[in-house]
Amino acid sequence: MTSSARKSISAKVRKIAVIVAVAAVTSLTLASALVTRNLELQHANILTRETADKISRASADATAAIITDAEILANMPPVAALIRAHYNNGIDPVSGDTTEEWKERLTTIFSSFHALRPNYLQIRFVGFADNAQEILRVDKVGERIERVPDHRLQQKGNEPYVEAARTVPIGQAVPLPPSYNRENGIIQEPKTLMYRVLVPVLEPAGYKFEGHRFGFIVINVDLLKHNQAAYKPLNLASSFVIHNSKGSSYVWDAEAQSGQYHGGMVVGLPEIVRTDLSRANAEQPLRLVNEGAEYITLKLESVSSATHSVFLTLIKERHFFSNILPFSTLNLIVLGLLLIFCSYAFARRGIETALAPMQTMRGNILASAETGQDPVLPIHLEDEVGDLAQSFKGLITRLRSQESDARQVFDGTTDGMVLVTSNGLIQQSNAAFGALFGPVVMGESTLTDYFASGDAQAIEAKVKLLASGNAGKHFAEAVLCRGKRDAKDGSSNWFEVTLALLREAEQKLALVVIRDVTEREAMSKSQKDLIEQLNRSNKDLEEFAYVASHDLKAPLRAVSHAATWLEEDLEEHLTEETTEHLHYMKSRILRMSGLLDDLLAHSKIGTRDFDPKSNIMSGLDLSHNIADLCGSGQDTQLEFSQDFLAAQMNQMPLQVVLLNLVSNAFKHNDKAQGHVLVALKDQGDHFEISVKDNGPGIHPKFQEAIFGLFRTLKSKDEVEGSGMGLAFVAKHLAVLGQSIKVISEGDGNGAEFVFTWPKPNLEEVQNVA
């Protein structure tokens, strides 16, 4: 049968739908033309005035908030105190505090206002003296709030707003026209449009010019962010332009929810709107249409003045109105209702006839869902119903195939799987479950038959929670459960159980996946036992080191006392040789005592966890500590790179590591003028620190051995020390998981120790602060 001869159901439905739609839409559109046009015009005028009131109130409220802040700041006690100190050689005669102390207090107040007002960029206290010299200024730079140092404070006498501050009536605040931020008379990049509010500050009581102007408080606000914060909460659906007769304009984009200011030009309005502004007033908006958009303009009397007028123009999509028919609205409504009724009756009869085969197929499909048999489908029809029947047949075939595949996966997985009801009855199980637990009686066996009583109850409780829908999700986290004990040896296996909610018709089932983790749990227990043994071993080693150090020092002190007594008692009989022997013995006693102290200190490394948030200091302060402790002299020079001095780092144990490396470099230096350079590189997630000297160097074959205990490349008689310094360094780095390497050829050109070091956690410190 050709396509033209086929009875297309889609063509039938389209024909009926088009007839109904055309009849209904045409009748309703024509009927409502007259009424809707007038109502919409009236509503649009009301809405425009309401929107204008909202925008005006939002602007006024936002400006009032700034004015209130400025008035509060102008009356703060530190302001009056600074004026008193100004006339009393920098000392407040009332409190006795200095100008700097009062500036610090006022800085705290300014900073708190900055923190509360995200759009504030500058708060300044300016005096009229000295060409309007700034007294105090607190800026917001990005997210940082900082006081401008006194040497950077400026004279603002050439700024136009200074004259406004001199002439504004006392007790009033002045919002100033927007302008770009200037520093020392130069517009700053990137250009930031400022909106300023200033309030005069008066001379305090008891002074010669009491009640006269001393200066003013001025708040600089980011105009675009300020306006966005004021207008965005209004949720206006239309864009608008606020413009004045002087030529400036502010354009608000409703889609982007942001605006732009244009000084000296009216932007965002077509020429036809700009030339007819004089016709707009507060009561009757001016409505103009241009290029598919409607521009509704009215005058804002609340912010206009005798010198200039301010207008608001709403920009809306144009609403199309058809021509008015030459008969009454009532006739149109009656005709429309009649047409709608006839269209509905015709459409209903036609659709019922066209969809009869589809309704029959629907009944067959629903019946097959109950019986589980394939439905009888009208695949013989040569229209869309026949095509749909063919698609259903293919879909059923694919579902059968997918069901077979799913069953193979269900039976083939190595994990045990069962489907259980909300009451805990097992409906299906796979072969792996039978291998783990034995035979299952479907519909009768429960999880209690295979798991320890308490664990089985916990699993069934999770199944009920999932089935109730109160869990808030369709799966539950894996839980560890113990199987039932073996009747012969009393042992039991451990299983990891995961649940997921399934829906089968009206019945809610849970898929329970069981994995045997007995070996994993045994291994985990073994690991815990090994960790406990290691902790006990470390504790015993630390106690041994302490006891050994303490017990060995006692006989050393006895020998030292004996040597001193011999030297005192036999002083008259001692020869030069015996005196030298006694001194040699005492030096070895001191060396042995120091060795024991170092051994004890070495054993304690790593007993305290490293905290990246504590003891954070600058590289400059750390360099001073190291220089003081090393005691460099005329024949030794210690230098730190600028990157090191500028960095922030944890003092301990980095100070110990650097002190040992620098001291080692000084101790072994063989040059007339020793030089040690400590440098730092920021590697993103860690520091790379190097200590480089101009000493004899270290031959590559000794570079690994030098980090061992009691290792020195020279005799201890030549170089005083215990040989523990580099061992300290190596252990500190090992505890923190860091690395160290030596760069040297041992040819007299010095050596460089390069090691990695973790960065401090500055973010958490700032959050806590």
Order of alpha helices (4+ residues) and beta strands (2+ residues): alpha-alpha-alpha-beta-alpha-beta-beta-alpha-beta-beta-beta-beta-beta-beta-alpha-beta-beta-beta-alpha-beta-beta-beta-alpha-alpha-alpha-beta-beta-alpha-alpha-beta-beta-beta-alpha-alpha-beta-alpha-beta-alpha-beta-alpha-beta-beta-alpha-beta-beta-alpha
